[in-house]
Amino acid sequence: MRQTDAYASPWSVGTRLRVFLWGAVWVTLFRPTPKPLYPWRIFLLRCFGCKVKGRPFVSQSAIIKMPWNLVLGDRTCLAPKSEIYNLGPVILGSRSTISQQAYLCGGTHDFSDVKLPLVVGTIEVGEDAFIGARAFVNPGVAIGRGAIIGACSVVTKDMPAWTVCVGNPCRPIKARAWHKNGAEAVRDESVL
């Protein structure tokens, strides 16, 4: 991916065609489906290269820019109107939740260069993590396993595992007292 100037696309013609085709499929075959038909939506995502483990849930109003750059873990949830602007890879761990209108942004621009070249980064959301409603996650950020990101937070750097994180910019405020130990929730007295 190389951008020659601020007005040129960094994407190949093939990539632009795939994005267009996915957009047409999203509007006609993905978006109009009722909530219980999520297996159909997962099937469509797989057809466009999404890597799927187990049985994730993707809302019919979730917006995904490039399915081939998405990994969905088992029981991952993309809530209504969540948006995955995945110009780079987005990896969502098992049982992670991306709440309503949360925005995972995998691209930005290099503002130190007059050409404003596109910069993409991988976003990783750990297992059992929860991204609150209307939170914004920058490219190149990793959310630790079991972390909770508060509603409307702006995540500009990595957040630690099993921690409650909030604000703009987002920062850890306390340890999460409950975590998964296999299939059951365990109260961790060491974090109190």
LOBABA-59854 format. One record per atom (N, C-alpha, C, CB): x, y, z; residue number from 1; atom name. Coordinates in steps of 0.2 Angstrom, whole numbers, always signed. Each point is the difference from the previous one (the first is absolute). Glycine has a CB too. Layout:
<sites>
<<X; Y; Z>; NUM; CA>
...
</sites>
This chain:
<sites>
<<+4; -6; +0>; 1; N>
<<-4; +6; +0>; 1; CA>
<<+4; +6; +0>; 1; C>
<<-9; -6; +6>; 1; CB>
<<+9; +10; -11>; 2; N>
<<+4; +6; -1>; 2; CA>
<<-4; +6; -2>; 2; C>
<<+10; -7; -2>; 2; CB>
<<-10; +12; +5>; 3; N>
<<-4; +6; -2>; 3; CA>
<<+5; +5; -3>; 3; C>
<<-9; -2; +9>; 3; CB>
<<+8; +4; -16>; 4; N>
<<+4; +5; -3>; 4; CA>
<<-1; +7; +2>; 4; C>
<<+1; -8; -10>; 4; CB>
<<-7; +10; +11>; 5; N>
<<-2; +7; +2>; 5; CA>
<<-6; -1; +5>; 5; C>
<<+5; +6; -11>; 5; CB>
<<-7; +0; +13>; 6; N>
<<-6; +1; +5>; 6; CA>
<<-6; -2; -3>; 6; C>
<<+6; +9; +6>; 6; CB>
<<-7; -9; -13>; 7; N>
<<-6; -1; -3>; 7; CA>
<<+0; -7; -4>; 7; C>
<<-1; +12; -1>; 7; CB>
<<+6; -16; +1>; 8; N>
<<+0; -6; -3>; 8; CA>
<<-2; -6; +5>; 8; C>
<<+9; +4; -8>; 8; CB>
<<-12; -9; +6>; 9; N>
<<-2; -6; +4>; 9; CA>
<<+6; -4; +1>; 9; C>
<<-12; +0; -4>; 9; CB>
<<+13; -2; +10>; 10; N>
<<+6; -5; +2>; 10; CA>
<<-2; -7; -2>; 10; C>
<<+4; +8; +9>; 10; CB>
<<-11; -9; -11>; 11; N>
<<-2; -7; -1>; 11; CA>
<<+0; -2; -8>; 11; C>
<<-7; +1; +10>; 11; CB>
<<+9; -7; -11>; 12; N>
<<+0; -3; -7>; 12; CA>
<<-8; +0; -3>; 12; C>
<<+11; -7; +3>; 12; CB>
<<-11; +7; -9>; 13; N>
<<-7; +0; -3>; 13; CA>
<<-3; -7; +2>; 13; C>
<<+4; +6; -10>; 13; CB>
<<-1; -11; +11>; 14; N>
<<-3; -6; +3>; 14; CA>
<<-3; +1; +7>; 14; C>
<<+8; -7; -7>; 14; CB>
<<-4; +10; +11>; 15; N>
<<-3; +1; +7>; 15; CA>
<<-6; +5; +0>; 15; C>
<<+12; -2; +4>; 15; CB>
<<-11; +7; -8>; 16; N>
<<-6; +4; -1>; 16; CA>
<<-6; -3; -3>; 16; C>
<<+7; +9; -1>; 16; CB>
<<-6; -14; -3>; 17; N>
<<-6; -4; -3>; 17; CA>
<<-3; -4; +5>; 17; C>
<<+5; +0; -11>; 17; CB>
<<+0; -3; +15>; 18; N>
<<-3; -5; +6>; 18; CA>
<<-4; +4; +5>; 18; C>
<<+10; -7; -2>; 18; CB>
<<-7; +13; +4>; 19; N>
<<-4; +4; +4>; 19; CA>
<<-7; +2; -3>; 19; C>
<<+11; +5; +5>; 19; CB>
<<-11; -3; -11>; 20; N>
<<-7; +2; -3>; 20; CA>
<<-4; -6; +0>; 20; C>
<<+6; +8; -7>; 20; CB>
<<-4; -14; +5>; 21; N>
<<-4; -6; +0>; 21; CA>
<<-2; -2; +7>; 21; C>
<<+6; -4; -10>; 21; CB>
<<-2; +4; +15>; 22; N>
<<-2; -1; +7>; 22; CA>
<<-6; +5; +2>; 22; C>
<<+12; -4; +3>; 22; CB>
<<-11; +10; -5>; 23; N>
<<-5; +5; +2>; 23; CA>
<<-7; -1; -3>; 23; C>
<<+9; +8; +0>; 23; CB>
<<-9; -11; -7>; 24; N>
<<-6; -2; -3>; 24; CA>
<<-3; -6; +4>; 24; C>
<<+4; +5; -11>; 24; CB>
<<+0; -9; +13>; 25; N>
<<-3; -6; +3>; 25; CA>
<<-2; +2; +7>; 25; C>
<<+8; -8; -6>; 25; CB>
<<-5; +12; +10>; 26; N>
<<-2; +3; +6>; 26; CA>
<<-7; +3; +0>; 26; C>
<<+12; +2; +3>; 26; CB>
<<-13; +2; -8>; 27; N>
<<-6; +4; -1>; 27; CA>
<<-6; -5; -2>; 27; C>
<<+6; +10; -3>; 27; CB>
<<-4; -15; -1>; 28; N>
<<-6; -4; -3>; 28; CA>
<<-1; -7; +4>; 28; C>
<<+2; +5; -11>; 28; CB>
<<+3; -8; +13>; 29; N>
<<+0; -6; +3>; 29; CA>
<<+1; -1; +8>; 29; C>
<<+3; -4; -11>; 29; CB>
<<+1; +9; +13>; 30; N>
<<+2; +0; +7>; 30; CA>
<<-5; +4; +5>; 30; C>
<<+12; -2; -4>; 30; CB>
<<-12; +8; +2>; 31; N>
<<-4; +5; +4>; 31; CA>
<<-7; -1; +1>; 31; C>
<<+8; +8; -4>; 31; CB>
<<-12; -11; -1>; 32; N>
<<-7; -1; +0>; 32; CA>
<<-2; -6; +5>; 32; C>
<<-1; +6; -11>; 32; CB>
<<+6; -10; +13>; 33; N>
<<-2; -6; +3>; 33; CA>
<<-2; +1; +7>; 33; C>
<<+8; -6; -7>; 33; CB>
<<-13; +2; +10>; 34; N>
<<-2; +1; +7>; 34; CA>
<<+5; -3; +5>; 34; C>
<<-12; -1; -4>; 34; CB>
<<+12; +4; +10>; 35; N>
<<+5; -2; +5>; 35; CA>
<<+2; -8; +0>; 35; C>
<<-4; +10; +7>; 35; CB>
<<-2; -14; -7>; 36; N>
<<+2; -7; +1>; 36; CA>
<<+4; -3; -6>; 36; C>
<<-10; -1; +7>; 36; CB>
<<+10; +4; -12>; 37; N>
<<+4; -3; -6>; 37; CA>
<<+8; +2; +0>; 37; C>
<<-11; +1; -7>; 37; CB>
<<+13; +0; +13>; 38; N>
<<+8; +1; +0>; 38; CA>
<<+4; -5; -3>; 38; C>
<<-2; +6; +11>; 38; CB>
<<+0; -12; -11>; 39; N>
<<+4; -5; -3>; 39; CA>
<<+1; +1; -8>; 39; C>
<<-3; -8; +8>; 39; CB>
<<-2; +11; -11>; 40; N>
<<+0; +2; -7>; 40; CA>
<<+5; +6; -1>; 40; C>
<<-12; -4; -2>; 40; CB>
<<+12; +9; +7>; 41; N>
<<+5; +5; +0>; 41; CA>
<<+7; -2; +1>; 41; C>
<<-9; +8; +4>; 41; CB>
<<+10; -13; +0>; 42; N>
<<+7; -3; +1>; 42; CA>
<<+2; -3; -7>; 42; C>
<<-2; -2; +13>; 42; CB>
<<-3; -2; -16>; 43; N>
<<+2; -3; -6>; 43; CA>
<<+2; +5; -5>; 43; C>
<<-8; -9; +2>; 43; CB>
<<+5; +15; -3>; 44; N>
<<+2; +5; -5>; 44; CA>
<<+7; +3; +2>; 44; C>
<<-12; +2; -2>; 44; CB>
<<+13; -1; +8>; 45; N>
<<+6; +2; +2>; 45; CA>
<<+6; -5; -2>; 45; C>
<<-5; +7; +10>; 45; CB>
<<+4; -13; -8>; 46; N>
<<+5; -5; -2>; 46; CA>
<<+1; +0; -8>; 46; C>
<<-4; -7; +10>; 46; CB>
<<-2; +8; -14>; 47; N>
<<+1; +0; -7>; 47; CA>
<<+5; +5; -2>; 47; C>
<<-12; -4; -1>; 47; CB>
<<+12; +10; +5>; 48; N>
<<+5; +5; -2>; 48; CA>
<<+6; +0; +4>; 48; C>
<<-10; +7; -2>; 48; CB>
<<+12; -13; +5>; 49; N>
<<+7; -1; +3>; 49; CA>
<<+0; +1; +7>; 49; C>
<<+4; +3; -10>; 49; CB>
<<-9; -2; +14>; 50; N>
<<+0; +1; +7>; 50; CA>
<<+2; -7; +3>; 50; C>
<<-9; +10; +0>; 50; CB>
<<+14; -9; +5>; 51; N>
<<+1; -7; +4>; 51; CA>
<<-4; +0; +6>; 51; C>
<<+12; +0; -4>; 51; CB>
<<-16; -6; +4>; 52; N>
<<-5; -1; +6>; 52; CA>
<<+2; -6; +4>; 52; C>
<<-9; +6; -7>; 52; CB>
<<+9; -5; +13>; 53; N>
<<+1; -6; +5>; 53; CA>
<<-7; +0; +4>; 53; C>
<<+13; +1; +1>; 53; CB>
<<-15; -7; -1>; 54; N>
<<-6; -2; +4>; 54; CA>
<<-7; +4; -3>; 54; C>
<<+8; -1; +10>; 54; CB>
<<-12; +4; -5>; 55; N>
<<-6; +3; -2>; 55; CA>
<<+0; +7; +3>; 55; C>
<<-6; -11; +0>; 55; CB>
<<+9; +16; -4>; 56; N>
<<-1; +7; +2>; 56; CA>
<<-7; +2; -2>; 56; C>
<<+12; +2; -1>; 56; CB>
<<-14; +4; +4>; 57; N>
<<-6; +4; -2>; 57; CA>
<<+2; +6; -3>; 57; C>
<<-7; -6; +9>; 57; CB>
<<+4; +8; -15>; 58; N>
<<+1; +6; -3>; 58; CA>
<<-7; +3; -2>; 58; C>
<<+11; -3; -5>; 58; CB>
<<-12; +9; +8>; 59; N>
<<-7; +3; -1>; 59; CA>
<<+0; +2; -8>; 59; C>
<<+0; +4; +12>; 59; CB>
<<-7; -4; -14>; 60; N>
<<-1; +2; -7>; 60; CA>
<<+2; +7; -2>; 60; C>
<<-9; -8; +0>; 60; CB>
<<+9; +13; +5>; 61; N>
<<+2; +7; -1>; 61; CA>
<<+8; +1; +2>; 61; C>
<<-12; +3; +2>; 61; CB>
<<+15; -8; -1>; 62; N>
<<+8; +1; +1>; 62; CA>
<<+3; +1; -6>; 62; C>
<<+0; -8; +10>; 62; CB>
<<+5; +13; -10>; 63; N>
<<+3; +2; -7>; 63; CA>
<<+7; -3; +0>; 63; C>
<<-7; +11; -1>; 63; CB>
<<+9; -14; -4>; 64; N>
<<+7; -3; +0>; 64; CA>
<<+2; +2; -7>; 64; C>
<<-3; -10; +7>; 64; CB>
<<+9; +13; -7>; 65; N>
<<+3; +3; -6>; 65; CA>
<<+3; -5; -5>; 65; C>
<<+2; +10; +6>; 65; CB>
<<+2; -14; -3>; 66; N>
<<+4; -5; -4>; 66; CA>
<<-1; -7; +4>; 66; C>
<<+8; +9; -5>; 66; CB>
<<-12; -13; +3>; 67; N>
<<-1; -7; +4>; 67; CA>
<<+6; -4; +0>; 67; C>
<<-12; +0; -3>; 67; CB>
<<+16; +1; -2>; 68; N>
<<+6; -5; -1>; 68; CA>
<<+6; +3; +5>; 68; C>
<<-3; -2; -12>; 68; CB>
<<+2; +7; +16>; 69; N>
<<+4; +3; +5>; 69; CA>
<<-3; -2; +7>; 69; C>
<<+5; +9; -8>; 69; CB>
<<-9; -13; +8>; 70; N>
<<-4; -1; +7>; 70; CA>
<<+1; -7; +2>; 70; C>
<<-8; +9; -3>; 70; CB>
<<+9; -10; +10>; 71; N>
<<+0; -6; +3>; 71; CA>
<<-5; +0; +6>; 71; C>
<<+12; -2; -3>; 71; CB>
<<-17; -2; +3>; 72; N>
<<-5; -1; +5>; 72; CA>
<<+1; -6; +4>; 72; C>
<<-8; +6; -7>; 72; CB>
<<+9; -5; +14>; 73; N>
<<+1; -6; +4>; 73; CA>
<<-7; -3; +2>; 73; C>
<<+10; +5; +4>; 73; CB>
<<-10; -11; -1>; 74; N>
<<-6; -3; +2>; 74; CA>
<<-4; +5; +5>; 74; C>
<<+5; -12; -1>; 74; CB>
<<-12; +12; +0>; 75; N>
<<-4; +4; +4>; 75; CA>
<<+2; +8; +0>; 75; C>
<<-2; -10; +7>; 75; CB>
<<+6; +12; -11>; 76; N>
<<+1; +7; -1>; 76; CA>
<<-7; +4; -2>; 76; C>
<<+12; -2; -4>; 76; CB>
<<-13; +8; +6>; 77; N>
<<-6; +3; -1>; 77; CA>
<<+1; +7; -3>; 77; C>
<<-6; -6; +9>; 77; CB>
<<+4; +7; -15>; 78; N>
<<+0; +7; -3>; 78; CA>
<<-8; +3; +0>; 78; C>
<<+10; -3; -8>; 78; CB>
<<-11; +7; +13>; 79; N>
<<-6; +3; +1>; 79; CA>
<<-3; +4; -5>; 79; C>
<<+3; +0; +12>; 79; CB>
<<-9; +2; -12>; 80; N>
<<-3; +5; -5>; 80; CA>
<<+4; +6; -1>; 80; C>
<<-11; -5; +3>; 80; CB>
<<+12; +7; -9>; 81; N>
<<+3; +6; -2>; 81; CA>
<<+7; +1; +2>; 81; C>
<<-11; +5; +0>; 81; CB>
<<+14; -11; +2>; 82; N>
<<+7; +0; +1>; 82; CA>
<<+4; +1; -6>; 82; C>
<<-1; -7; +11>; 82; CB>
<<+7; +10; -12>; 83; N>
<<+3; +0; -6>; 83; CA>
<<+7; -2; +1>; 83; C>
<<-7; +10; -3>; 83; CB>
<<+9; -14; -2>; 84; N>
<<+7; -3; -1>; 84; CA>
<<+3; +3; -6>; 84; C>
<<-3; -11; +7>; 84; CB>
<<+7; +17; -7>; 85; N>
<<+3; +3; -5>; 85; CA>
<<+7; -3; -1>; 85; C>
<<-7; +11; +1>; 85; CB>
<<+7; -17; -3>; 86; N>
<<+6; -5; +0>; 86; CA>
<<+4; +1; -6>; 86; C>
<<-6; -8; +7>; 86; CB>
<<+9; +13; -8>; 87; N>
<<+5; +1; -6>; 87; CA>
<<+6; -4; +1>; 87; C>
<<-4; +11; -2>; 87; CB>
<<+6; -13; +9>; 88; N>
<<+5; -5; +2>; 88; CA>
<<-4; -5; +4>; 88; C>
<<+9; +9; +0>; 88; CB>
<<-5; -14; +2>; 89; N>
<<-4; -6; +3>; 89; CA>
<<-3; +2; +7>; 89; C>
<<+9; -7; -5>; 89; CB>
<<-15; +5; +6>; 90; N>
<<-3; +0; +7>; 90; CA>
<<-2; -7; +2>; 90; C>
<<-5; +11; -3>; 90; CB>
<<+8; -12; +9>; 91; N>
<<+0; -7; +3>; 91; CA>
<<-5; +1; +6>; 91; C>
<<+12; -4; -5>; 91; CB>
<<-17; +0; +5>; 92; N>
<<-5; +1; +6>; 92; CA>
<<+0; -7; +4>; 92; C>
<<-7; +9; -6>; 92; CB>
<<+10; -9; +12>; 93; N>
<<+1; -7; +3>; 93; CA>
<<-7; -2; +2>; 93; C>
<<+11; +4; +4>; 93; CB>
<<-11; -11; -2>; 94; N>
<<-6; -3; +2>; 94; CA>
<<-4; +3; +6>; 94; C>
<<+6; -10; -4>; 94; CB>
<<-12; +11; +4>; 95; N>
<<-5; +2; +5>; 95; CA>
<<+1; +8; +1>; 95; C>
<<+1; -11; +5>; 95; CB>
<<+3; +14; -10>; 96; N>
<<+0; +7; +0>; 96; CA>
<<-6; +4; -2>; 96; C>
<<+13; -1; -2>; 96; CB>
<<-14; +7; +4>; 97; N>
<<-7; +3; -2>; 97; CA>
<<+2; +7; -2>; 97; C>
<<-7; -6; +8>; 97; CB>
<<+5; +8; -14>; 98; N>
<<+0; +7; -3>; 98; CA>
<<-7; +3; +0>; 98; C>
<<+11; -3; -7>; 98; CB>
<<-12; +7; +12>; 99; N>
<<-7; +3; +1>; 99; CA>
<<-2; +4; -5>; 99; C>
<<+2; -1; +12>; 99; CB>
<<-8; +4; -11>; 100; N>
<<-4; +4; -5>; 100; CA>
<<+4; +6; -2>; 100; C>
<<-11; -4; +5>; 100; CB>
<<+12; +5; -11>; 101; N>
<<+3; +6; -3>; 101; CA>
<<+7; +1; +2>; 101; C>
<<-11; +5; +0>; 101; CB>
<<+14; -10; +3>; 102; N>
<<+8; +0; +1>; 102; CA>
<<+3; +0; -7>; 102; C>
<<-1; -6; +11>; 102; CB>
<<+7; +10; -11>; 103; N>
<<+3; +1; -7>; 103; CA>
<<+8; -3; +1>; 103; C>
<<-8; +10; -3>; 103; CB>
<<+9; -15; +0>; 104; N>
<<+7; -2; -1>; 104; CA>
<<+3; +2; -6>; 104; C>
<<-2; -10; +7>; 104; CB>
<<+7; +15; -7>; 105; N>
<<+2; +3; -6>; 105; CA>
<<+8; -2; -1>; 105; C>
<<-8; +10; +2>; 105; CB>
<<+8; -14; -8>; 106; N>
<<+7; -3; -1>; 106; CA>
<<+4; +4; -5>; 106; C>
<<-5; -10; +1>; 106; CB>
<<+3; +17; -2>; 107; N>
<<+4; +4; -4>; 107; CA>
<<+0; +7; +2>; 107; C>
<<-2; -7; -9>; 107; CB>
<<+8; +11; +7>; 108; N>
<<+0; +7; +2>; 108; CA>
<<+5; +3; -6>; 108; C>
<<-2; -2; +13>; 108; CB>
<<+4; +8; -12>; 109; N>
<<+5; +3; -5>; 109; CA>
<<+6; +2; +4>; 109; C>
<<-9; +3; -8>; 109; CB>
<<+15; -3; +5>; 110; N>
<<+6; +3; +2>; 110; CA>
<<+0; +8; -1>; 110; C>
<<+6; -11; -2>; 110; CB>
<<-8; +14; +7>; 111; N>
<<-1; +8; +0>; 111; CA>
<<+7; +3; +0>; 111; C>
<<-11; -1; +5>; 111; CB>
<<+16; -2; -5>; 112; N>
<<+7; +3; +0>; 112; CA>
<<+2; +1; -7>; 112; C>
<<+3; -4; +11>; 112; CB>
<<-7; +0; -16>; 113; N>
<<+2; +0; -7>; 113; CA>
<<-5; +4; -4>; 113; C>
<<+6; -11; +1>; 113; CB>
<<-4; +16; -5>; 114; N>
<<-5; +4; -4>; 114; CA>
<<-4; -5; -4>; 114; C>
<<+8; +10; +0>; 114; CB>
<<-6; -16; -2>; 115; N>
<<-4; -4; -4>; 115; CA>
<<-6; -4; +4>; 115; C>
<<+10; -1; -8>; 115; CB>
<<-9; +2; +14>; 116; N>
<<-5; -3; +5>; 116; CA>
<<-1; -8; -2>; 116; C>
<<-6; +11; +2>; 116; CB>
<<+11; -15; -2>; 117; N>
<<+0; -7; -2>; 117; CA>
<<-4; -4; +5>; 117; C>
<<+11; +1; -6>; 117; CB>
<<-15; -5; +4>; 118; N>
<<-4; -5; +4>; 118; CA>
<<+5; -4; +4>; 118; C>
<<-10; +0; -8>; 118; CB>
<<+8; -1; +15>; 119; N>
<<+3; -4; +4>; 119; CA>
<<-5; -5; +3>; 119; C>
<<+9; +9; +3>; 119; CB>
<<-7; -15; -3>; 120; N>
<<-5; -5; +2>; 120; CA>
<<+3; -4; +6>; 120; C>
<<-5; -1; -11>; 120; CB>
<<+1; -2; +16>; 121; N>
<<+3; -3; +5>; 121; CA>
<<-5; -6; +2>; 121; C>
<<+6; +10; +4>; 121; CB>
<<-3; -15; -1>; 122; N>
<<-4; -5; +3>; 122; CA>
<<-3; +1; +6>; 122; C>
<<+8; -8; -5>; 122; CB>
<<-14; +6; +6>; 123; N>
<<-4; +1; +6>; 123; CA>
<<-1; -7; +3>; 123; C>
<<-6; +11; -3>; 123; CB>
<<+8; -12; +9>; 124; N>
<<-1; -7; +4>; 124; CA>
<<-5; +2; +6>; 124; C>
<<+11; -5; -5>; 124; CB>
<<-16; +1; +5>; 125; N>
<<-4; +0; +6>; 125; CA>
<<+0; -7; +3>; 125; C>
<<-8; +9; -4>; 125; CB>
<<+10; -9; +10>; 126; N>
<<+1; -7; +4>; 126; CA>
<<-6; -3; +2>; 126; C>
<<+10; +4; +4>; 126; CB>
<<-9; -11; -3>; 127; N>
<<-6; -4; +2>; 127; CA>
<<-3; +4; +6>; 127; C>
<<+6; -11; -4>; 127; CB>
<<-13; +10; +5>; 128; N>
<<-4; +2; +5>; 128; CA>
<<+0; +8; +1>; 128; C>
<<+3; -11; +6>; 128; CB>
<<+0; +15; -10>; 129; N>
<<+0; +7; +0>; 129; CA>
<<-6; +3; -2>; 129; C>
<<+12; +0; -2>; 129; CB>
<<-14; +6; +5>; 130; N>
<<-6; +3; -2>; 130; CA>
<<+1; +7; -2>; 130; C>
<<-6; -7; +9>; 130; CB>
<<+4; +9; -15>; 131; N>
<<+1; +7; -2>; 131; CA>
<<-7; +4; +1>; 131; C>
<<+10; -4; -9>; 131; CB>
<<-10; +9; +13>; 132; N>
<<-7; +3; +1>; 132; CA>
<<-3; +4; -6>; 132; C>
<<+4; +1; +12>; 132; CB>
<<-10; +1; -11>; 133; N>
<<-3; +3; -6>; 133; CA>
<<+3; +7; -1>; 133; C>
<<-11; -5; +4>; 133; CB>
<<+12; +6; -11>; 134; N>
<<+3; +6; -3>; 134; CA>
<<+7; +1; +2>; 134; C>
<<-11; +5; +1>; 134; CB>
<<+14; -10; +1>; 135; N>
<<+8; +1; +1>; 135; CA>
<<+3; +0; -6>; 135; C>
<<-1; -6; +11>; 135; CB>
<<+7; +9; -12>; 136; N>
<<+4; +1; -6>; 136; CA>
<<+7; -4; +2>; 136; C>
<<-6; +11; -4>; 136; CB>
<<+8; -15; -1>; 137; N>
<<+6; -3; +1>; 137; CA>
<<+5; +1; -6>; 137; C>
<<-5; -9; +7>; 137; CB>
<<+11; +12; -6>; 138; N>
<<+4; +2; -5>; 138; CA>
<<+4; -6; -3>; 138; C>
<<+2; +11; +6>; 138; CB>
<<+1; -10; -12>; 139; N>
<<+4; -5; -3>; 139; CA>
<<+6; -2; +4>; 139; C>
<<-4; +4; -11>; 139; CB>
<<+6; -10; +11>; 140; N>
<<+6; -2; +3>; 140; CA>
<<-1; -1; +8>; 140; C>
<<+6; +6; -9>; 140; CB>
<<-12; -7; +11>; 141; N>
<<-1; +0; +7>; 141; CA>
<<-2; -8; +2>; 141; C>
<<-4; +12; +0>; 141; CB>
<<+6; -14; +6>; 142; N>
<<-2; -7; +2>; 142; CA>
<<-3; +1; +7>; 142; C>
<<+10; -5; -6>; 142; CB>
<<-16; +2; +6>; 143; N>
<<-4; +0; +6>; 143; CA>
<<+1; -6; +4>; 143; C>
<<-9; +8; -5>; 143; CB>
<<+11; -8; +11>; 144; N>
<<+2; -6; +3>; 144; CA>
<<-6; -5; +2>; 144; C>
<<+9; +6; +5>; 144; CB>
<<-8; -12; -4>; 145; N>
<<-5; -5; +2>; 145; CA>
<<-4; +2; +6>; 145; C>
<<+7; -9; -5>; 145; CB>
<<-13; +9; +4>; 146; N>
<<-5; +1; +6>; 146; CA>
<<+0; +8; +2>; 146; C>
<<+3; -11; +4>; 146; CB>
<<+0; +15; -8>; 147; N>
<<+0; +7; +1>; 147; CA>
<<-7; +3; -1>; 147; C>
<<+12; +1; -3>; 147; CB>
<<-15; +4; +6>; 148; N>
<<-6; +3; -1>; 148; CA>
<<+2; +8; -2>; 148; C>
<<-7; -8; +8>; 148; CB>
<<+5; +10; -14>; 149; N>
<<+1; +6; -2>; 149; CA>
<<-7; +4; +0>; 149; C>
<<+9; -3; -8>; 149; CB>
<<-9; +8; +12>; 150; N>
<<-6; +4; +2>; 150; CA>
<<-4; +3; -6>; 150; C>
<<+5; +2; +11>; 150; CB>
<<-11; -1; -11>; 151; N>
<<-4; +4; -5>; 151; CA>
<<+3; +6; -2>; 151; C>
<<-10; -5; +4>; 151; CB>
<<+11; +7; -10>; 152; N>
<<+2; +6; -3>; 152; CA>
<<+8; +2; +1>; 152; C>
<<-12; +4; +2>; 152; CB>
<<+15; -9; +0>; 153; N>
<<+8; +0; +1>; 153; CA>
<<+3; +1; -6>; 153; C>
<<-1; -7; +10>; 153; CB>
<<+7; +10; -10>; 154; N>
<<+4; +0; -6>; 154; CA>
<<+7; -3; +1>; 154; C>
<<-6; +11; -3>; 154; CB>
<<+7; -17; +0>; 155; N>
<<+5; -4; +2>; 155; CA>
<<+6; +1; -5>; 155; C>
<<-8; -9; +5>; 155; CB>
<<+13; +12; -3>; 156; N>
<<+6; +2; -4>; 156; CA>
<<+6; -4; +1>; 156; C>
<<-4; +12; +0>; 156; CB>
<<+4; -16; +5>; 157; N>
<<+6; -4; +2>; 157; CA>
<<-3; -7; +3>; 157; C>
<<+8; +10; +1>; 157; CB>
<<-3; -15; -1>; 158; N>
<<-2; -6; +3>; 158; CA>
<<-3; +0; +7>; 158; C>
<<+9; -5; -7>; 158; CB>
<<-14; +1; +8>; 159; N>
<<-3; +0; +7>; 159; CA>
<<+1; -7; +3>; 159; C>
<<-9; +8; -4>; 159; CB>
<<+11; -8; +10>; 160; N>
<<+2; -7; +4>; 160; CA>
<<-6; -4; +1>; 160; C>
<<+9; +6; +5>; 160; CB>
<<-7; -13; -4>; 161; N>
<<-5; -5; +1>; 161; CA>
<<-4; +1; +6>; 161; C>
<<+7; -8; -7>; 161; CB>
<<-13; +6; +8>; 162; N>
<<-4; -1; +6>; 162; CA>
<<+0; +7; +4>; 162; C>
<<+3; -12; +1>; 162; CB>
<<-4; +17; -5>; 163; N>
<<+0; +7; +3>; 163; CA>
<<-6; +4; -3>; 163; C>
<<+13; +0; +1>; 163; CB>
<<-16; +4; +3>; 164; N>
<<-5; +5; -2>; 164; CA>
<<+4; +6; -3>; 164; C>
<<-9; -5; +8>; 164; CB>
<<+7; +7; -14>; 165; N>
<<+4; +6; -3>; 165; CA>
<<-6; +5; -2>; 165; C>
<<+10; -7; -3>; 165; CB>
<<-9; +13; +4>; 166; N>
<<-5; +5; -2>; 166; CA>
<<+4; +7; -2>; 166; C>
<<-9; -5; +7>; 166; CB>
<<+5; +9; -11>; 167; N>
<<+2; +7; -1>; 167; CA>
<<+2; +2; -7>; 167; C>
<<+3; +0; +12>; 167; CB>
<<-1; +6; -13>; 168; N>
<<+3; +3; -6>; 168; CA>
<<+6; +4; +2>; 168; C>
<<-12; +0; -6>; 168; CB>
<<+18; -3; +5>; 169; N>
<<+2; -6; -2>; 169; CA>
<<-2; -6; +5>; 169; C>
<<+9; +6; -7>; 169; CB>
<<-10; -12; +5>; 170; N>
<<-2; -5; +4>; 170; CA>
<<+6; -2; +4>; 170; C>
<<-8; -4; -8>; 170; CB>
<<+7; +3; +15>; 171; N>
<<+5; -2; +4>; 171; CA>
<<-3; -6; +5>; 171; C>
<<+6; +12; -1>; 171; CB>
<<-2; -16; +4>; 172; N>
<<-2; -5; +5>; 172; CA>
<<-2; +4; +6>; 172; C>
<<+8; -9; -5>; 172; CB>
<<-13; +7; +8>; 173; N>
<<-2; +3; +7>; 173; CA>
<<+0; -5; +6>; 173; C>
<<-7; +8; -7>; 173; CB>
<<+5; -15; +5>; 174; N>
<<+0; -5; +5>; 174; CA>
<<+1; -7; -3>; 174; C>
<<-7; +8; +8>; 174; CB>
<<+9; -12; -4>; 175; N>
<<+0; -7; -2>; 175; CA>
<<-7; -3; +0>; 175; C>
<<+11; -2; +5>; 175; CB>
<<-13; -3; -10>; 176; N>
<<-6; -3; +0>; 176; CA>
<<+0; -6; +5>; 176; C>
<<-1; +4; -12>; 176; CB>
<<-4; -4; +16>; 177; N>
<<+0; -5; +6>; 177; CA>
<<-3; -7; -2>; 177; C>
<<-2; +10; +7>; 177; CB>
<<-1; -10; -13>; 178; N>
<<-2; -6; -2>; 178; CA>
<<+3; -2; -7>; 178; C>
<<-11; +2; +6>; 178; CB>
<<+13; -8; -6>; 179; N>
<<+3; -3; -7>; 179; CA>
<<-2; -7; -1>; 179; C>
<<+9; +8; +1>; 179; CB>
<<-8; -10; -7>; 180; N>
<<-2; -7; -2>; 180; CA>
<<+6; -5; +2>; 180; C>
<<-7; +5; -10>; 180; CB>
<<+5; -10; +13>; 181; N>
<<+5; -6; +1>; 181; CA>
<<-3; -6; -3>; 181; C>
<<+4; +5; +11>; 181; CB>
<<-2; -6; -17>; 182; N>
<<-3; -5; -4>; 182; CA>
<<-8; +2; -2>; 182; C>
<<+7; -9; +6>; 182; CB>
<<-12; +5; -4>; 183; N>
<<-6; +2; -2>; 183; CA>
<<-4; +4; +6>; 183; C>
<<+0; -11; -7>; 183; CB>
<<+3; +12; +13>; 184; N>
<<-4; +3; +5>; 184; CA>
<<+4; +7; +2>; 184; C>
<<-4; -12; +4>; 184; CB>
<<+0; +16; -1>; 185; N>
<<+2; +6; +2>; 185; CA>
<<+3; -1; +7>; 185; C>
<<-8; +7; -7>; 185; CB>
<<+14; -3; +8>; 186; N>
<<+3; -1; +7>; 186; CA>
<<+1; +7; +3>; 186; C>
<<+6; -11; -4>; 186; CB>
<<-7; +12; +10>; 187; N>
<<+2; +6; +3>; 187; CA>
<<+7; +0; +2>; 187; C>
<<-12; +2; +4>; 187; CB>
<<+16; +3; -6>; 188; N>
<<+7; +0; +1>; 188; CA>
<<+1; +5; +6>; 188; C>
<<+3; -2; -12>; 188; CB>
<<-2; +0; +18>; 189; N>
<<+1; +4; +6>; 189; CA>
<<+6; +4; +0>; 189; C>
<<-6; -9; +6>; 189; CB>
<<+11; +7; -11>; 190; N>
<<+6; +3; +0>; 190; CA>
<<+0; +7; -3>; 190; C>
<<+6; -11; -1>; 190; CB>
<<-12; +13; -2>; 191; N>
<<+0; +6; -4>; 191; CA>
<<-4; +5; +4>; 191; C>
<<+1; -6; -11>; 191; CB>
<<-4; +4; +17>; 192; N>
<<-4; +4; +4>; 192; CA>
<<+4; +4; +5>; 192; C>
<<-9; -8; -1>; 192; CB>
</sites>
